[in-house]
Amino acid sequence: MIELNDVSKVYSNGVKGLEDVNLKINKGEFVSIVGLSGAGKSTLLRSINRLIDISSGDIKINEKSITSASEKQLRLIRRDIGMIFQSFNLVKRSSVLRNVLSGRVAYNNTLRTLLNLFPQKDVDLALKALERVNILDKAYTRSSELSGGQQQRVSIARTLAQEAKIILADEPTASLDPVTTKQVMDDLKKINTEDDVTVIINLHFVDLAKEYSTRIIGLQAGKVVFDGTPEEATPEVFEEIYGRSLKEDELLGEENL
Ligand SMILES: Nc1ncnc2c1ncn2[C@@H]1O[C@H](COP(=O)(O)OP(=O)(O)OP(=O)(O)O)[C@@H](O)[C@H]1O
């Protein structure tokens, strides 16, 4: 379980990224975070694995505070948390397999990692991860030669190889076309249902949030203003979260869903 208790984040310029956020997210949930640009979606996601230090409150991952964790405890907690970014965050000049293997780094000692000496079981795990996202044939290709959708699948495979129990995805489909967007969302949903991995995802397209999530959280100026099921997230609710009616570019479009 992920627990946020009275979490606030004030950036050094005084901007409130998050204000008094209280949330409990159970194992296996598929949670979409929606809201206007600047509402605090990235701040929330990045606070959960402490890529950003919060200003007050506490965040617990499976009963352990990540807020007050030591460096060593932080490494252990983070081992269970996979991160997926809009920009894929791959080492472009390295092979796909090498990128997926980097999900095993936290399980191996630094010297072996530097020397690229991964145990065979890790290599097998990485190949299996690539198979699950349907790009096993690209294992030995340089990552820079892949399409955006394929690169995002490599980063999903990396979280699979990591055996992450939580996936945090920050606008993972923002630079993808509608068809590839669906494929990436399908992969995430498959991992969520088959492996019981908790997925928390920031999404620009609200219809995508409704289609894939078990829960939608709406943010406005750093505050949670909606927390409910996709069924409860009516057009009126979205209008409240956004403070205006939805724009066409906030919908992927029915023909693509
Ligand atoms: N490093 C920073 N320093 C100062 N202010 C920041 C910083 N990062 C974010 N902010 C501000 O905090 C608020 C929340 O930003 P955040 O990136 O979390 O929003 P978001 O909902 O993810 O937006 P977007 O959809 O545009 O990515 C915004 O007002 C933003 O300008």
The ligand as an SDF file (V2000), in Angstrom:
LIG
                    3D

 31 33  0  0  0  0  0  0  0  0999 V2000
   11.4430   22.6290   -9.9030 N   0  0  0  0  0  0  0  0  0  0  0  0
   10.4260   23.4820   -9.7800 C   0  0  0  0  0  0  0  0  0  0  0  0
   10.6230   24.7130   -9.2590 N   0  0  0  0  0  0  0  0  0  0  0  0
    9.6000   25.5750   -9.0970 C   0  0  0  0  0  0  0  0  0  0  0  0
    8.3170   25.3130   -9.4310 N   0  0  0  0  0  0  0  0  0  0  0  0
    8.0650   24.0990   -9.9590 C   0  0  0  0  0  0  0  0  0  0  0  0
    9.0980   23.1210  -10.1700 C   0  0  0  0  0  0  0  0  0  0  0  0
    8.5370   22.0120  -10.7000 N   0  0  0  0  0  0  0  0  0  0  0  0
    7.2200   22.2970  -10.8270 C   0  0  0  0  0  0  0  0  0  0  0  0
    6.9320   23.5410  -10.3790 N   0  0  0  0  0  0  0  0  0  0  0  0
    5.6070   24.1830  -10.3250 C   0  0  0  0  0  0  0  0  0  0  0  0
    4.7660   23.3610   -9.5130 O   0  0  0  0  0  0  0  0  0  0  0  0
    3.4630   23.2820  -10.0610 C   0  0  0  0  0  0  0  0  0  0  0  0
    3.1200   21.8260  -10.3410 C   0  0  0  0  0  0  0  0  0  0  0  0
    3.9680   21.3400  -11.3920 O   0  0  0  0  0  0  0  0  0  0  0  0
    3.8600   19.8670  -11.9840 P   0  0  0  0  0  0  0  0  0  0  0  0
    4.9670   19.7050  -12.9690 O   0  0  0  0  0  0  0  0  0  0  0  0
    3.7810   18.9030  -10.8720 O   0  0  0  0  0  0  0  0  0  0  0  0
    2.4480   19.9260  -12.7380 O   0  0  0  0  0  0  0  0  0  0  0  0
    1.7960   18.9080  -13.7750 P   0  0  0  0  0  0  0  0  0  0  0  0
    0.3730   18.7770  -13.3780 O   0  0  0  0  0  0  0  0  0  0  0  0
    2.6050   17.6620  -13.8490 O   0  0  0  0  0  0  0  0  0  0  0  0
    1.9030   19.7210  -15.1300 O   0  0  0  0  0  0  0  0  0  0  0  0
    2.1120   19.1960  -16.6550 P   0  0  0  0  0  0  0  0  0  0  0  0
    0.8200   18.5090  -17.0310 O   0  0  0  0  0  0  0  0  0  0  0  0
    2.3210   20.4700  -17.4130 O   0  0  0  0  0  0  0  0  0  0  0  0
    3.2930   18.2930  -16.6420 O   0  0  0  0  0  0  0  0  0  0  0  0
    3.4790   24.1650  -11.3150 C   0  0  0  0  0  0  0  0  0  0  0  0
    3.0050   25.4390  -10.9840 O   0  0  0  0  0  0  0  0  0  0  0  0
    4.9420   24.2340  -11.6830 C   0  0  0  0  0  0  0  0  0  0  0  0
    5.2470   25.4230  -12.3630 O   0  0  0  0  0  0  0  0  0  0  0  0
  1  2  1  0
  2  3  1  0
  2  7  2  0
  3  4  2  0
  4  5  1  0
  5  6  2  0
  6  7  1  0
  6 10  1  0
  7  8  1  0
  8  9  2  0
  9 10  1  0
 10 11  1  0
 11 12  1  0
 11 30  1  0
 12 13  1  0
 13 14  1  0
 13 28  1  0
 14 15  1  0
 15 16  1  0
 16 17  2  0
 16 18  1  0
 16 19  1  0
 19 20  1  0
 20 21  2  0
 20 22  1  0
 20 23  1  0
 23 24  1  0
 24 25  2  0
 24 26  1  0
 24 27  1  0
 28 29  1  0
 28 30  1  0
 30 31  1  0
M  END
$$$$
